[in-house]
Amino acid sequence: MFERLSEQFGKLSERLRGAARVTEADLDKSLRELRIGLLEADVALPVARHLMSELRERAQGAEVAKSLQPGQVIIKILHDVLTEVLGGQRRELDTSRIPSVIMLCGLQGAGKTTTAGKLAKLLAAQGKKVALTSVDVTRPAAREQLQILAGQIDVPYLAGEGNTAARMSLHALDQARKEGLHVLILDTAGRQVVDDVLMAEIHEVEKAVSASERLLVLDAMTGQMALEVAESFHSKVNLSGCIMTKTDADVRGGAALSVAHATGVPLRYVGTGEKIDAFELFDPERMAGRILGQGDVVGLVEKIQTHVDKDQAEKLVAKAKKGGFDLMDFAGQLGQMQKMGGMGEMMKMLPGMKLPQEALDQVDDKPIRHMQAMVYSMTPKERKYPKTINGSRKRRIATGSGTTVQDINRMLKQFSQMQKMMKKMKGAKGKRMMAELAGRFGGMPGMPKM
C-alpha cells in the first residue's frame, strides 16, 4: 500500500532535503507534482485539495522563512499534515468492559470473516480471552466458516441462538459473560451492496449489545468506492474505526487517505496478506514516515519482538561468540526473516534505504527458502561440520533439496561468511559487524543489485 504515493513523496523529500532556499516557484512546482501524485494514487479530489491547502499555508509560515534548512522544515510539515489526514494519533481498541463487544460490519467479499479471525488471533496473543460469533441469519455457511476459523486459531466460537441477528448476538454475549471472556468479536451479515435491510439489521445488533467498537471492514482494492461505502455505513452506524484489507495488493493507498479524512473514521488495522498473522495495528505517524521514505524502525523492532524468542536469541549470541554457529542456526535465522515478511518487507522499514520500488519488487525470497531446504536435506553431522561435505554429499543434498551442486557451494560460502562475522561480535571488531553485513546485502541471493 502507498507505493505510488511513496514514490512521488520520496522524490520530493529527496529534492527538498538540505535545500538552503525554497522559493515560491519551487513550492508551486512541488505542490503541482504532489497533487498529480495524490490523484494518481486514487485519493479523492476534496482530500487532495485539503492536503495541498494545508501544505501551502504552513509552508508559507514564518517558521520556514526563518529556518536555516527550509527544505527540512517543509518535509516535517508534510509529515505532520499526512499524519493528520491519516487519522492523527493511533488508537488502541476499547476493551475496558468485560466482555467488550467488537462489532465488524462491511460488504460481502471485503474479507470480513477472515479479518475477524485475524483480529481474534492478535488479541489472544496479547493475553486476552477472545471468542468469535457470527450473526448472519440468512447464510449458515458464513457461520460455519467462522466456526472453522475459530478452531484453527484455537479460540472459542459461540453459536448465538434466535431467529434474528439481534437475538443471536444477545445470546452469544450472555455466553461470553458467563464464561468470563474479555472480548467477543461479532461478525455481522454482509451484502453485495449497501441496502436499507442490511443497515437496519446492523443498527439493531449494535443497539442490542452496545458494542465497544464498531469497525467497518473495507477492501483497499475498491479505491474511491471505499469512501462511498464508509460514508453510507457511518451515516447509519456510529463507526469507531475501519479495517483495510488486501493492502498488500493495493499500490495506490488512496482509499485509506480518503476515508480517514472525509469521514473522520480512523483507520485502526490493516490486513497485509492472506496469512492469518498478516495483520497489524495502523499507526498514522509511522505510516507517514514510511510514505516519505523515512522508514519505520519502531515497526521493525516490534516485528522482531513478536517473531524472535529473546532467550533463544541470547543463546545464539553466546554460541556464536564461542564459534559454535552451525548450519542449523543459519537455517533458523533465515526462517526468522521469512516470518517477519521476508527481506523486501524488512528493507522497506529501514530508513535510508533509497531503493526504487522496481528494485524492491526484484527482492525474491525463493533463494532463501532454497537455502533452508538445502540445510534440512543434510545429516545432523553435516550441519554441525560443513567441512565434511564432499562432492558426493553435495550431489545427494542437491537432489534432496531440488537444487544444484553450484547452489550448495554458494550457500556454504555465504554460511562461512556469516560464521566469520558472528565471530567478530566479540571485541572492538563487533562495532564494524553491522556495516560489513550491510555491505554484503547486495550479494545475497534474491537481493536486487545496489
Legacy VTK file of the C-alpha trace (Angstrom):
# vtk DataFile Version 3.0
C-alpha trace
ASCII
DATASET POLYDATA
POINTS 450 float
0.000 0.000 0.000
1.043 3.606 -0.681
3.749 2.578 -3.185
2.767 5.261 -5.710
2.473 7.891 -3.025
5.808 6.827 -1.542
7.495 7.154 -4.922
6.097 10.660 -5.505
6.638 11.915 -1.955
10.063 10.295 -1.822
11.243 12.253 -4.874
10.035 15.487 -3.320
11.702 14.725 0.025
14.987 13.967 -1.704
14.853 17.227 -3.642
13.949 19.371 -0.637
16.233 17.730 1.905
19.184 20.025 2.543
17.840 22.802 0.284
19.224 26.132 1.517
16.417 28.077 -0.150
12.880 27.202 -1.227
11.299 29.831 -3.476
7.609 30.371 -4.211
8.198 28.834 -7.651
9.831 25.754 -6.055
6.864 25.352 -3.736
4.338 25.713 -6.578
6.152 23.087 -8.649
6.349 20.664 -5.716
2.666 21.078 -4.865
1.654 20.515 -8.502
3.628 17.273 -8.579
2.129 16.161 -5.283
-1.401 16.919 -6.452
-0.897 14.756 -9.542
0.623 12.019 -7.384
-2.330 12.086 -4.980
-4.909 11.870 -7.764
-2.979 9.044 -9.462
-2.994 7.239 -6.108
-6.813 7.394 -6.164
-7.117 9.993 -3.396
-10.492 11.747 -3.531
-10.290 15.260 -5.029
-11.592 17.106 -1.891
-8.969 15.320 0.218
-6.185 16.181 -2.238
-7.286 19.825 -2.219
-7.293 19.944 1.579
-3.826 18.413 1.760
-2.443 20.897 -0.750
-4.089 23.837 1.011
-2.686 22.816 4.399
0.784 22.320 2.974
0.825 25.689 1.219
-0.468 27.578 4.253
2.044 26.044 6.656
4.965 26.125 4.212
4.492 29.879 3.755
4.659 30.462 7.509
7.335 32.341 9.402
8.887 29.115 10.731
10.038 28.104 7.248
11.217 31.576 6.276
13.447 31.904 9.351
14.832 28.387 9.167
18.405 27.688 8.064
17.143 24.481 6.429
13.746 25.333 4.914
13.646 22.079 2.932
13.814 20.007 6.103
11.090 22.113 7.734
8.771 21.593 4.754
9.356 17.824 4.955
8.419 17.954 8.644
5.260 19.906 7.740
4.465 17.328 5.065
4.884 14.555 7.634
2.576 16.319 10.124
-0.146 17.001 7.546
-0.020 13.414 6.255
-0.296 12.116 9.820
-3.381 14.283 10.432
-5.049 13.199 7.177
-4.389 9.537 8.032
-6.166 9.974 11.368
-3.687 11.548 13.809
-2.589 9.525 16.831
-3.098 5.767 16.692
-5.883 4.404 18.878
-5.952 1.102 20.732
-9.221 -0.829 20.925
-11.510 -0.104 23.863
-11.623 -3.398 25.757
-12.281 -1.921 29.210
-15.609 -3.737 29.655
-15.812 -7.477 30.347
-16.867 -8.676 27.926
-16.217 -5.945 25.358
-18.033 -6.409 22.060
-16.181 -5.583 18.858
-18.688 -5.492 16.014
-17.452 -5.942 12.440
-19.555 -4.808 9.501
-18.994 -4.399 5.786
-19.930 -5.563 2.324
-19.717 -9.178 1.216
-16.292 -10.013 -0.224
-14.363 -7.397 1.763
-12.714 -10.124 3.869
-14.803 -9.586 6.995
-14.802 -13.188 8.253
-11.051 -13.638 7.752
-10.466 -10.279 9.445
-12.483 -11.455 12.469
-10.108 -14.415 12.788
-7.008 -12.256 12.358
-8.173 -9.781 14.988
-9.037 -12.620 17.393
-5.566 -14.136 16.977
-3.904 -10.746 17.550
-5.895 -10.040 20.735
-5.382 -13.585 22.035
-1.616 -13.134 21.598
-1.930 -10.077 23.873
-3.269 -12.312 26.641
-6.987 -11.588 26.217
-9.675 -14.288 26.356
-11.372 -13.888 22.990
-14.374 -15.559 21.353
-15.904 -15.302 17.888
-19.539 -15.329 16.822
-21.412 -14.788 13.553
-24.946 -13.375 13.445
-25.585 -13.884 9.732
-29.167 -15.231 9.870
-29.538 -15.952 6.151
-26.167 -17.625 5.459
-25.416 -20.684 7.658
-22.282 -21.276 5.565
-20.854 -17.949 6.785
-21.373 -19.019 10.396
-19.774 -22.387 9.690
-16.789 -20.702 8.013
-16.123 -18.563 11.101
-16.519 -21.576 13.374
-13.852 -23.462 11.376
-11.559 -20.429 11.511
-12.037 -20.193 15.292
-10.884 -23.801 15.617
-7.793 -23.121 13.503
-6.651 -20.252 15.738
-7.725 -22.021 18.939
-10.345 -19.562 20.227
-13.943 -20.494 21.180
-16.834 -19.985 18.801
-20.138 -19.026 20.452
-23.213 -20.041 18.453
-25.896 -17.487 19.214
-29.467 -18.779 19.157
-32.505 -16.894 17.842
-34.356 -16.025 14.651
-32.933 -12.501 14.311
-29.383 -11.143 14.291
-30.075 -9.073 17.419
-31.305 -12.104 19.414
-28.364 -14.218 18.242
-25.923 -11.512 19.319
-27.549 -11.168 22.781
-27.415 -14.934 23.326
-23.715 -15.055 22.339
-22.970 -12.086 24.613
-24.674 -13.848 27.532
-22.484 -16.923 26.948
-19.351 -14.753 26.826
-20.341 -13.086 30.098
-20.906 -16.450 31.848
-17.533 -17.761 30.642
-15.684 -14.636 31.819
-14.340 -13.747 28.382
-12.624 -10.399 27.789
-13.640 -9.815 24.161
-16.440 -11.022 21.885
-15.810 -10.350 18.188
-19.161 -10.215 16.433
-19.246 -10.772 12.655
-22.407 -9.274 11.114
-24.011 -10.178 7.794
-22.690 -8.732 4.550
-24.379 -7.838 1.276
-23.207 -7.212 -2.271
-24.368 -3.600 -1.963
-25.444 -1.260 0.820
-29.207 -1.556 1.386
-31.757 -0.450 3.994
-32.389 -4.012 5.247
-28.694 -4.552 5.985
-28.360 -1.190 7.733
-31.459 -1.747 9.857
-30.167 -5.187 10.930
-26.710 -3.856 11.883
-28.300 -0.969 13.770
-30.462 -3.383 15.786
-27.451 -5.570 16.631
-25.402 -2.561 17.753
-28.268 -1.305 19.914
-28.783 -4.741 21.480
-25.159 -5.364 22.533
-23.898 -1.763 22.994
-20.682 -2.561 21.100
-17.489 -1.008 22.486
-16.072 -0.816 18.954
-17.896 -0.653 15.641
-15.381 -1.392 12.893
-16.036 -1.250 9.159
-14.050 -3.725 7.044
-13.089 -2.222 3.677
-11.413 -3.725 0.628
-8.468 -1.467 -0.334
-8.804 -2.591 -3.968
-12.174 -0.839 -4.366
-10.411 2.561 -4.490
-12.642 5.617 -4.141
-15.702 3.384 -3.884
-14.467 2.569 -0.354
-15.216 6.175 0.583
-18.852 5.865 -0.552
-19.253 2.611 1.407
-17.731 4.168 4.533
-19.983 7.225 4.339
-23.083 5.016 3.928
-22.259 2.842 6.943
-21.177 5.789 9.076
-24.487 7.581 8.455
-26.405 4.624 9.938
-23.921 3.242 12.481
-21.621 5.453 14.521
-18.386 3.798 13.358
-15.386 3.950 15.689
-12.875 2.877 13.072
-12.220 0.891 9.941
-10.002 -2.013 8.914
-8.467 -2.001 5.435
-7.948 -5.444 3.870
-5.838 -6.517 0.871
-3.411 -3.627 1.354
-0.601 -5.842 0.036
-2.290 -5.810 -3.384
-3.111 -2.066 -3.410
-0.159 0.046 -4.585
-2.137 3.300 -4.514
-3.427 3.628 -0.964
-5.773 6.498 -1.836
-8.722 4.834 -0.116
-7.001 4.974 3.275
-6.258 8.687 2.927
-9.743 9.496 1.661
-11.768 7.511 4.208
-9.880 8.752 7.267
-10.139 12.419 6.268
-13.585 12.567 4.661
-15.492 10.590 7.315
-13.383 11.261 10.391
-13.353 7.492 10.987
-9.739 6.480 11.721
-8.025 3.517 10.134
-7.304 1.117 13.015
-5.850 -2.037 11.435
-4.618 -3.204 8.042
-4.591 -6.675 6.531
-1.218 -7.149 4.840
-1.621 -10.596 3.280
-3.613 -13.829 3.177
-1.928 -15.499 6.163
-3.748 -15.333 9.499
-0.938 -13.317 11.123
-0.671 -10.829 8.222
-2.477 -8.187 10.239
-1.180 -5.147 12.110
-2.207 -2.082 14.072
-2.223 1.046 11.897
-0.094 3.938 13.164
-0.689 7.169 11.136
2.536 8.836 12.286
4.738 5.885 11.418
2.919 5.308 8.123
3.514 8.955 7.181
7.221 8.363 7.809
7.209 5.303 5.557
5.420 7.193 2.773
8.108 9.878 2.944
10.879 7.287 2.759
11.908 7.737 6.402
11.428 4.067 7.252
9.706 2.588 10.287
12.333 1.400 12.713
9.811 1.133 15.574
7.617 -1.119 13.424
10.620 -3.255 12.510
11.590 -3.611 16.179
8.009 -4.625 17.028
8.113 -7.286 14.315
11.384 -8.614 15.706
9.976 -8.669 19.242
6.898 -10.562 18.029
8.711 -13.204 15.981
12.052 -13.639 17.737
12.359 -15.528 21.020
14.591 -13.435 23.315
16.031 -16.405 25.220
16.874 -18.258 22.013
18.475 -15.124 20.561
20.707 -14.717 23.644
21.729 -18.376 23.449
22.570 -17.948 19.767
24.767 -14.899 20.505
26.606 -16.806 23.239
27.029 -19.771 20.906
28.333 -17.547 18.094
30.912 -15.933 20.380
32.317 -19.399 21.110
32.466 -20.154 17.390
29.630 -22.693 17.555
27.325 -21.111 14.948
26.368 -24.016 12.649
24.216 -24.575 9.561
21.094 -25.351 11.593
21.447 -21.950 13.295
21.909 -20.414 9.832
18.665 -22.006 8.578
16.889 -20.853 11.733
17.900 -17.238 11.101
16.636 -17.471 7.519
13.334 -18.792 8.882
13.035 -15.846 11.296
13.499 -13.466 8.370
10.692 -15.213 6.477
8.347 -14.906 9.486
8.928 -11.140 9.534
7.718 -10.777 5.939
10.910 -11.518 4.063
13.847 -9.366 3.036
11.846 -6.944 0.876
9.379 -6.100 3.662
12.196 -5.501 6.150
14.077 -3.257 3.715
11.019 -1.028 3.274
11.056 -0.314 7.006
14.707 0.667 7.171
15.452 4.417 6.997
17.938 5.472 4.362
17.124 2.563 2.014
16.663 4.600 -1.154
15.993 1.682 -3.474
13.249 2.401 -6.032
10.118 0.266 -5.921
11.255 -1.555 -9.087
14.343 -2.755 -7.205
12.324 -3.786 -4.152
9.998 -5.745 -6.433
13.040 -7.768 -7.545
13.658 -8.976 -3.991
12.913 -12.676 -4.160
12.710 -14.855 -1.043
12.729 -18.124 -3.017
16.546 -18.499 -2.788
16.260 -18.128 0.993
13.723 -20.954 1.109
16.004 -22.998 -1.157
18.903 -22.497 1.282
16.700 -23.736 4.123
15.793 -26.805 2.042
19.496 -27.500 1.469
20.223 -27.461 5.196
17.218 -29.661 6.008
18.457 -32.194 3.395
21.723 -32.654 5.320
22.501 -35.112 8.075
22.939 -33.754 11.643
26.701 -34.339 11.329
26.893 -32.369 8.055
25.023 -29.445 9.595
27.447 -29.339 12.502
30.617 -29.975 10.483
30.180 -28.448 6.980
33.773 -29.265 6.067
32.786 -32.945 5.841
30.514 -32.169 2.875
32.411 -33.553 -0.133
31.368 -33.878 -3.777
29.153 -36.968 -3.393
27.434 -35.496 -0.326
26.744 -32.246 -2.227
25.114 -34.224 -5.058
22.900 -36.059 -2.548
21.920 -32.808 -0.798
21.192 -31.110 -4.150
18.894 -33.986 -5.180
17.091 -33.922 -1.839
16.513 -30.159 -1.902
15.728 -29.731 -5.603
18.816 -27.557 -6.166
22.216 -27.904 -7.872
25.748 -28.515 -6.613
26.562 -24.915 -7.585
23.726 -23.734 -5.319
25.168 -25.809 -2.468
28.598 -24.247 -2.988
27.155 -20.716 -2.946
25.157 -21.418 0.208
28.190 -22.887 2.012
30.253 -19.847 1.041
27.608 -17.466 2.401
27.335 -19.510 5.584
31.102 -19.307 6.004
30.991 -15.516 5.601
28.200 -15.193 8.172
30.054 -17.524 10.557
33.123 -15.275 10.356
31.016 -12.162 11.030
29.358 -13.819 14.015
32.798 -14.497 15.492
33.635 -10.794 15.152
30.875 -9.949 17.628
33.369 -10.053 20.470
35.834 -7.228 20.961
36.233 -3.995 19.018
35.507 -5.733 15.728
31.879 -6.109 16.764
31.275 -2.417 16.139
32.073 -2.878 12.463
29.999 -6.019 12.025
26.715 -4.334 11.038
28.428 -2.152 8.445
30.091 -5.226 6.942
26.799 -7.126 6.966
25.060 -4.221 5.192
27.808 -4.231 2.576
27.042 -7.863 1.825
23.295 -7.357 1.324
23.779 -6.882 -2.402
25.458 -10.268 -2.653
22.640 -12.197 -1.004
20.532 -14.363 -3.367
17.205 -12.786 -4.176
18.507 -9.281 -3.475
18.497 -6.534 -6.143
21.805 -5.121 -7.279
22.678 -1.961 -5.346
LINES 1 451
450 0 1 2 3 4 5 6 7 8 9 10 11 12 13 14 15 16 17 18 19 20 21 22 23 24 25 26 27 28 29 30 31 32 33 34 35 36 37 38 39 40 41 42 43 44 45 46 47 48 49 50 51 52 53 54 55 56 57 58 59 60 61 62 63 64 65 66 67 68 69 70 71 72 73 74 75 76 77 78 79 80 81 82 83 84 85 86 87 88 89 90 91 92 93 94 95 96 97 98 99 100 101 102 103 104 105 106 107 108 109 110 111 112 113 114 115 116 117 118 119 120 121 122 123 124 125 126 127 128 129 130 131 132 133 134 135 136 137 138 139 140 141 142 143 144 145 146 147 148 149 150 151 152 153 154 155 156 157 158 159 160 161 162 163 164 165 166 167 168 169 170 171 172 173 174 175 176 177 178 179 180 181 182 183 184 185 186 187 188 189 190 191 192 193 194 195 196 197 198 199 200 201 202 203 204 205 206 207 208 209 210 211 212 213 214 215 216 217 218 219 220 221 222 223 224 225 226 227 228 229 230 231 232 233 234 235 236 237 238 239 240 241 242 243 244 245 246 247 248 249 250 251 252 253 254 255 256 257 258 259 260 261 262 263 264 265 266 267 268 269 270 271 272 273 274 275 276 277 278 279 280 281 282 283 284 285 286 287 288 289 290 291 292 293 294 295 296 297 298 299 300 301 302 303 304 305 306 307 308 309 310 311 312 313 314 315 316 317 318 319 320 321 322 323 324 325 326 327 328 329 330 331 332 333 334 335 336 337 338 339 340 341 342 343 344 345 346 347 348 349 350 351 352 353 354 355 356 357 358 359 360 361 362 363 364 365 366 367 368 369 370 371 372 373 374 375 376 377 378 379 380 381 382 383 384 385 386 387 388 389 390 391 392 393 394 395 396 397 398 399 400 401 402 403 404 405 406 407 408 409 410 411 412 413 414 415 416 417 418 419 420 421 422 423 424 425 426 427 428 429 430 431 432 433 434 435 436 437 438 439 440 441 442 443 444 445 446 447 448 449
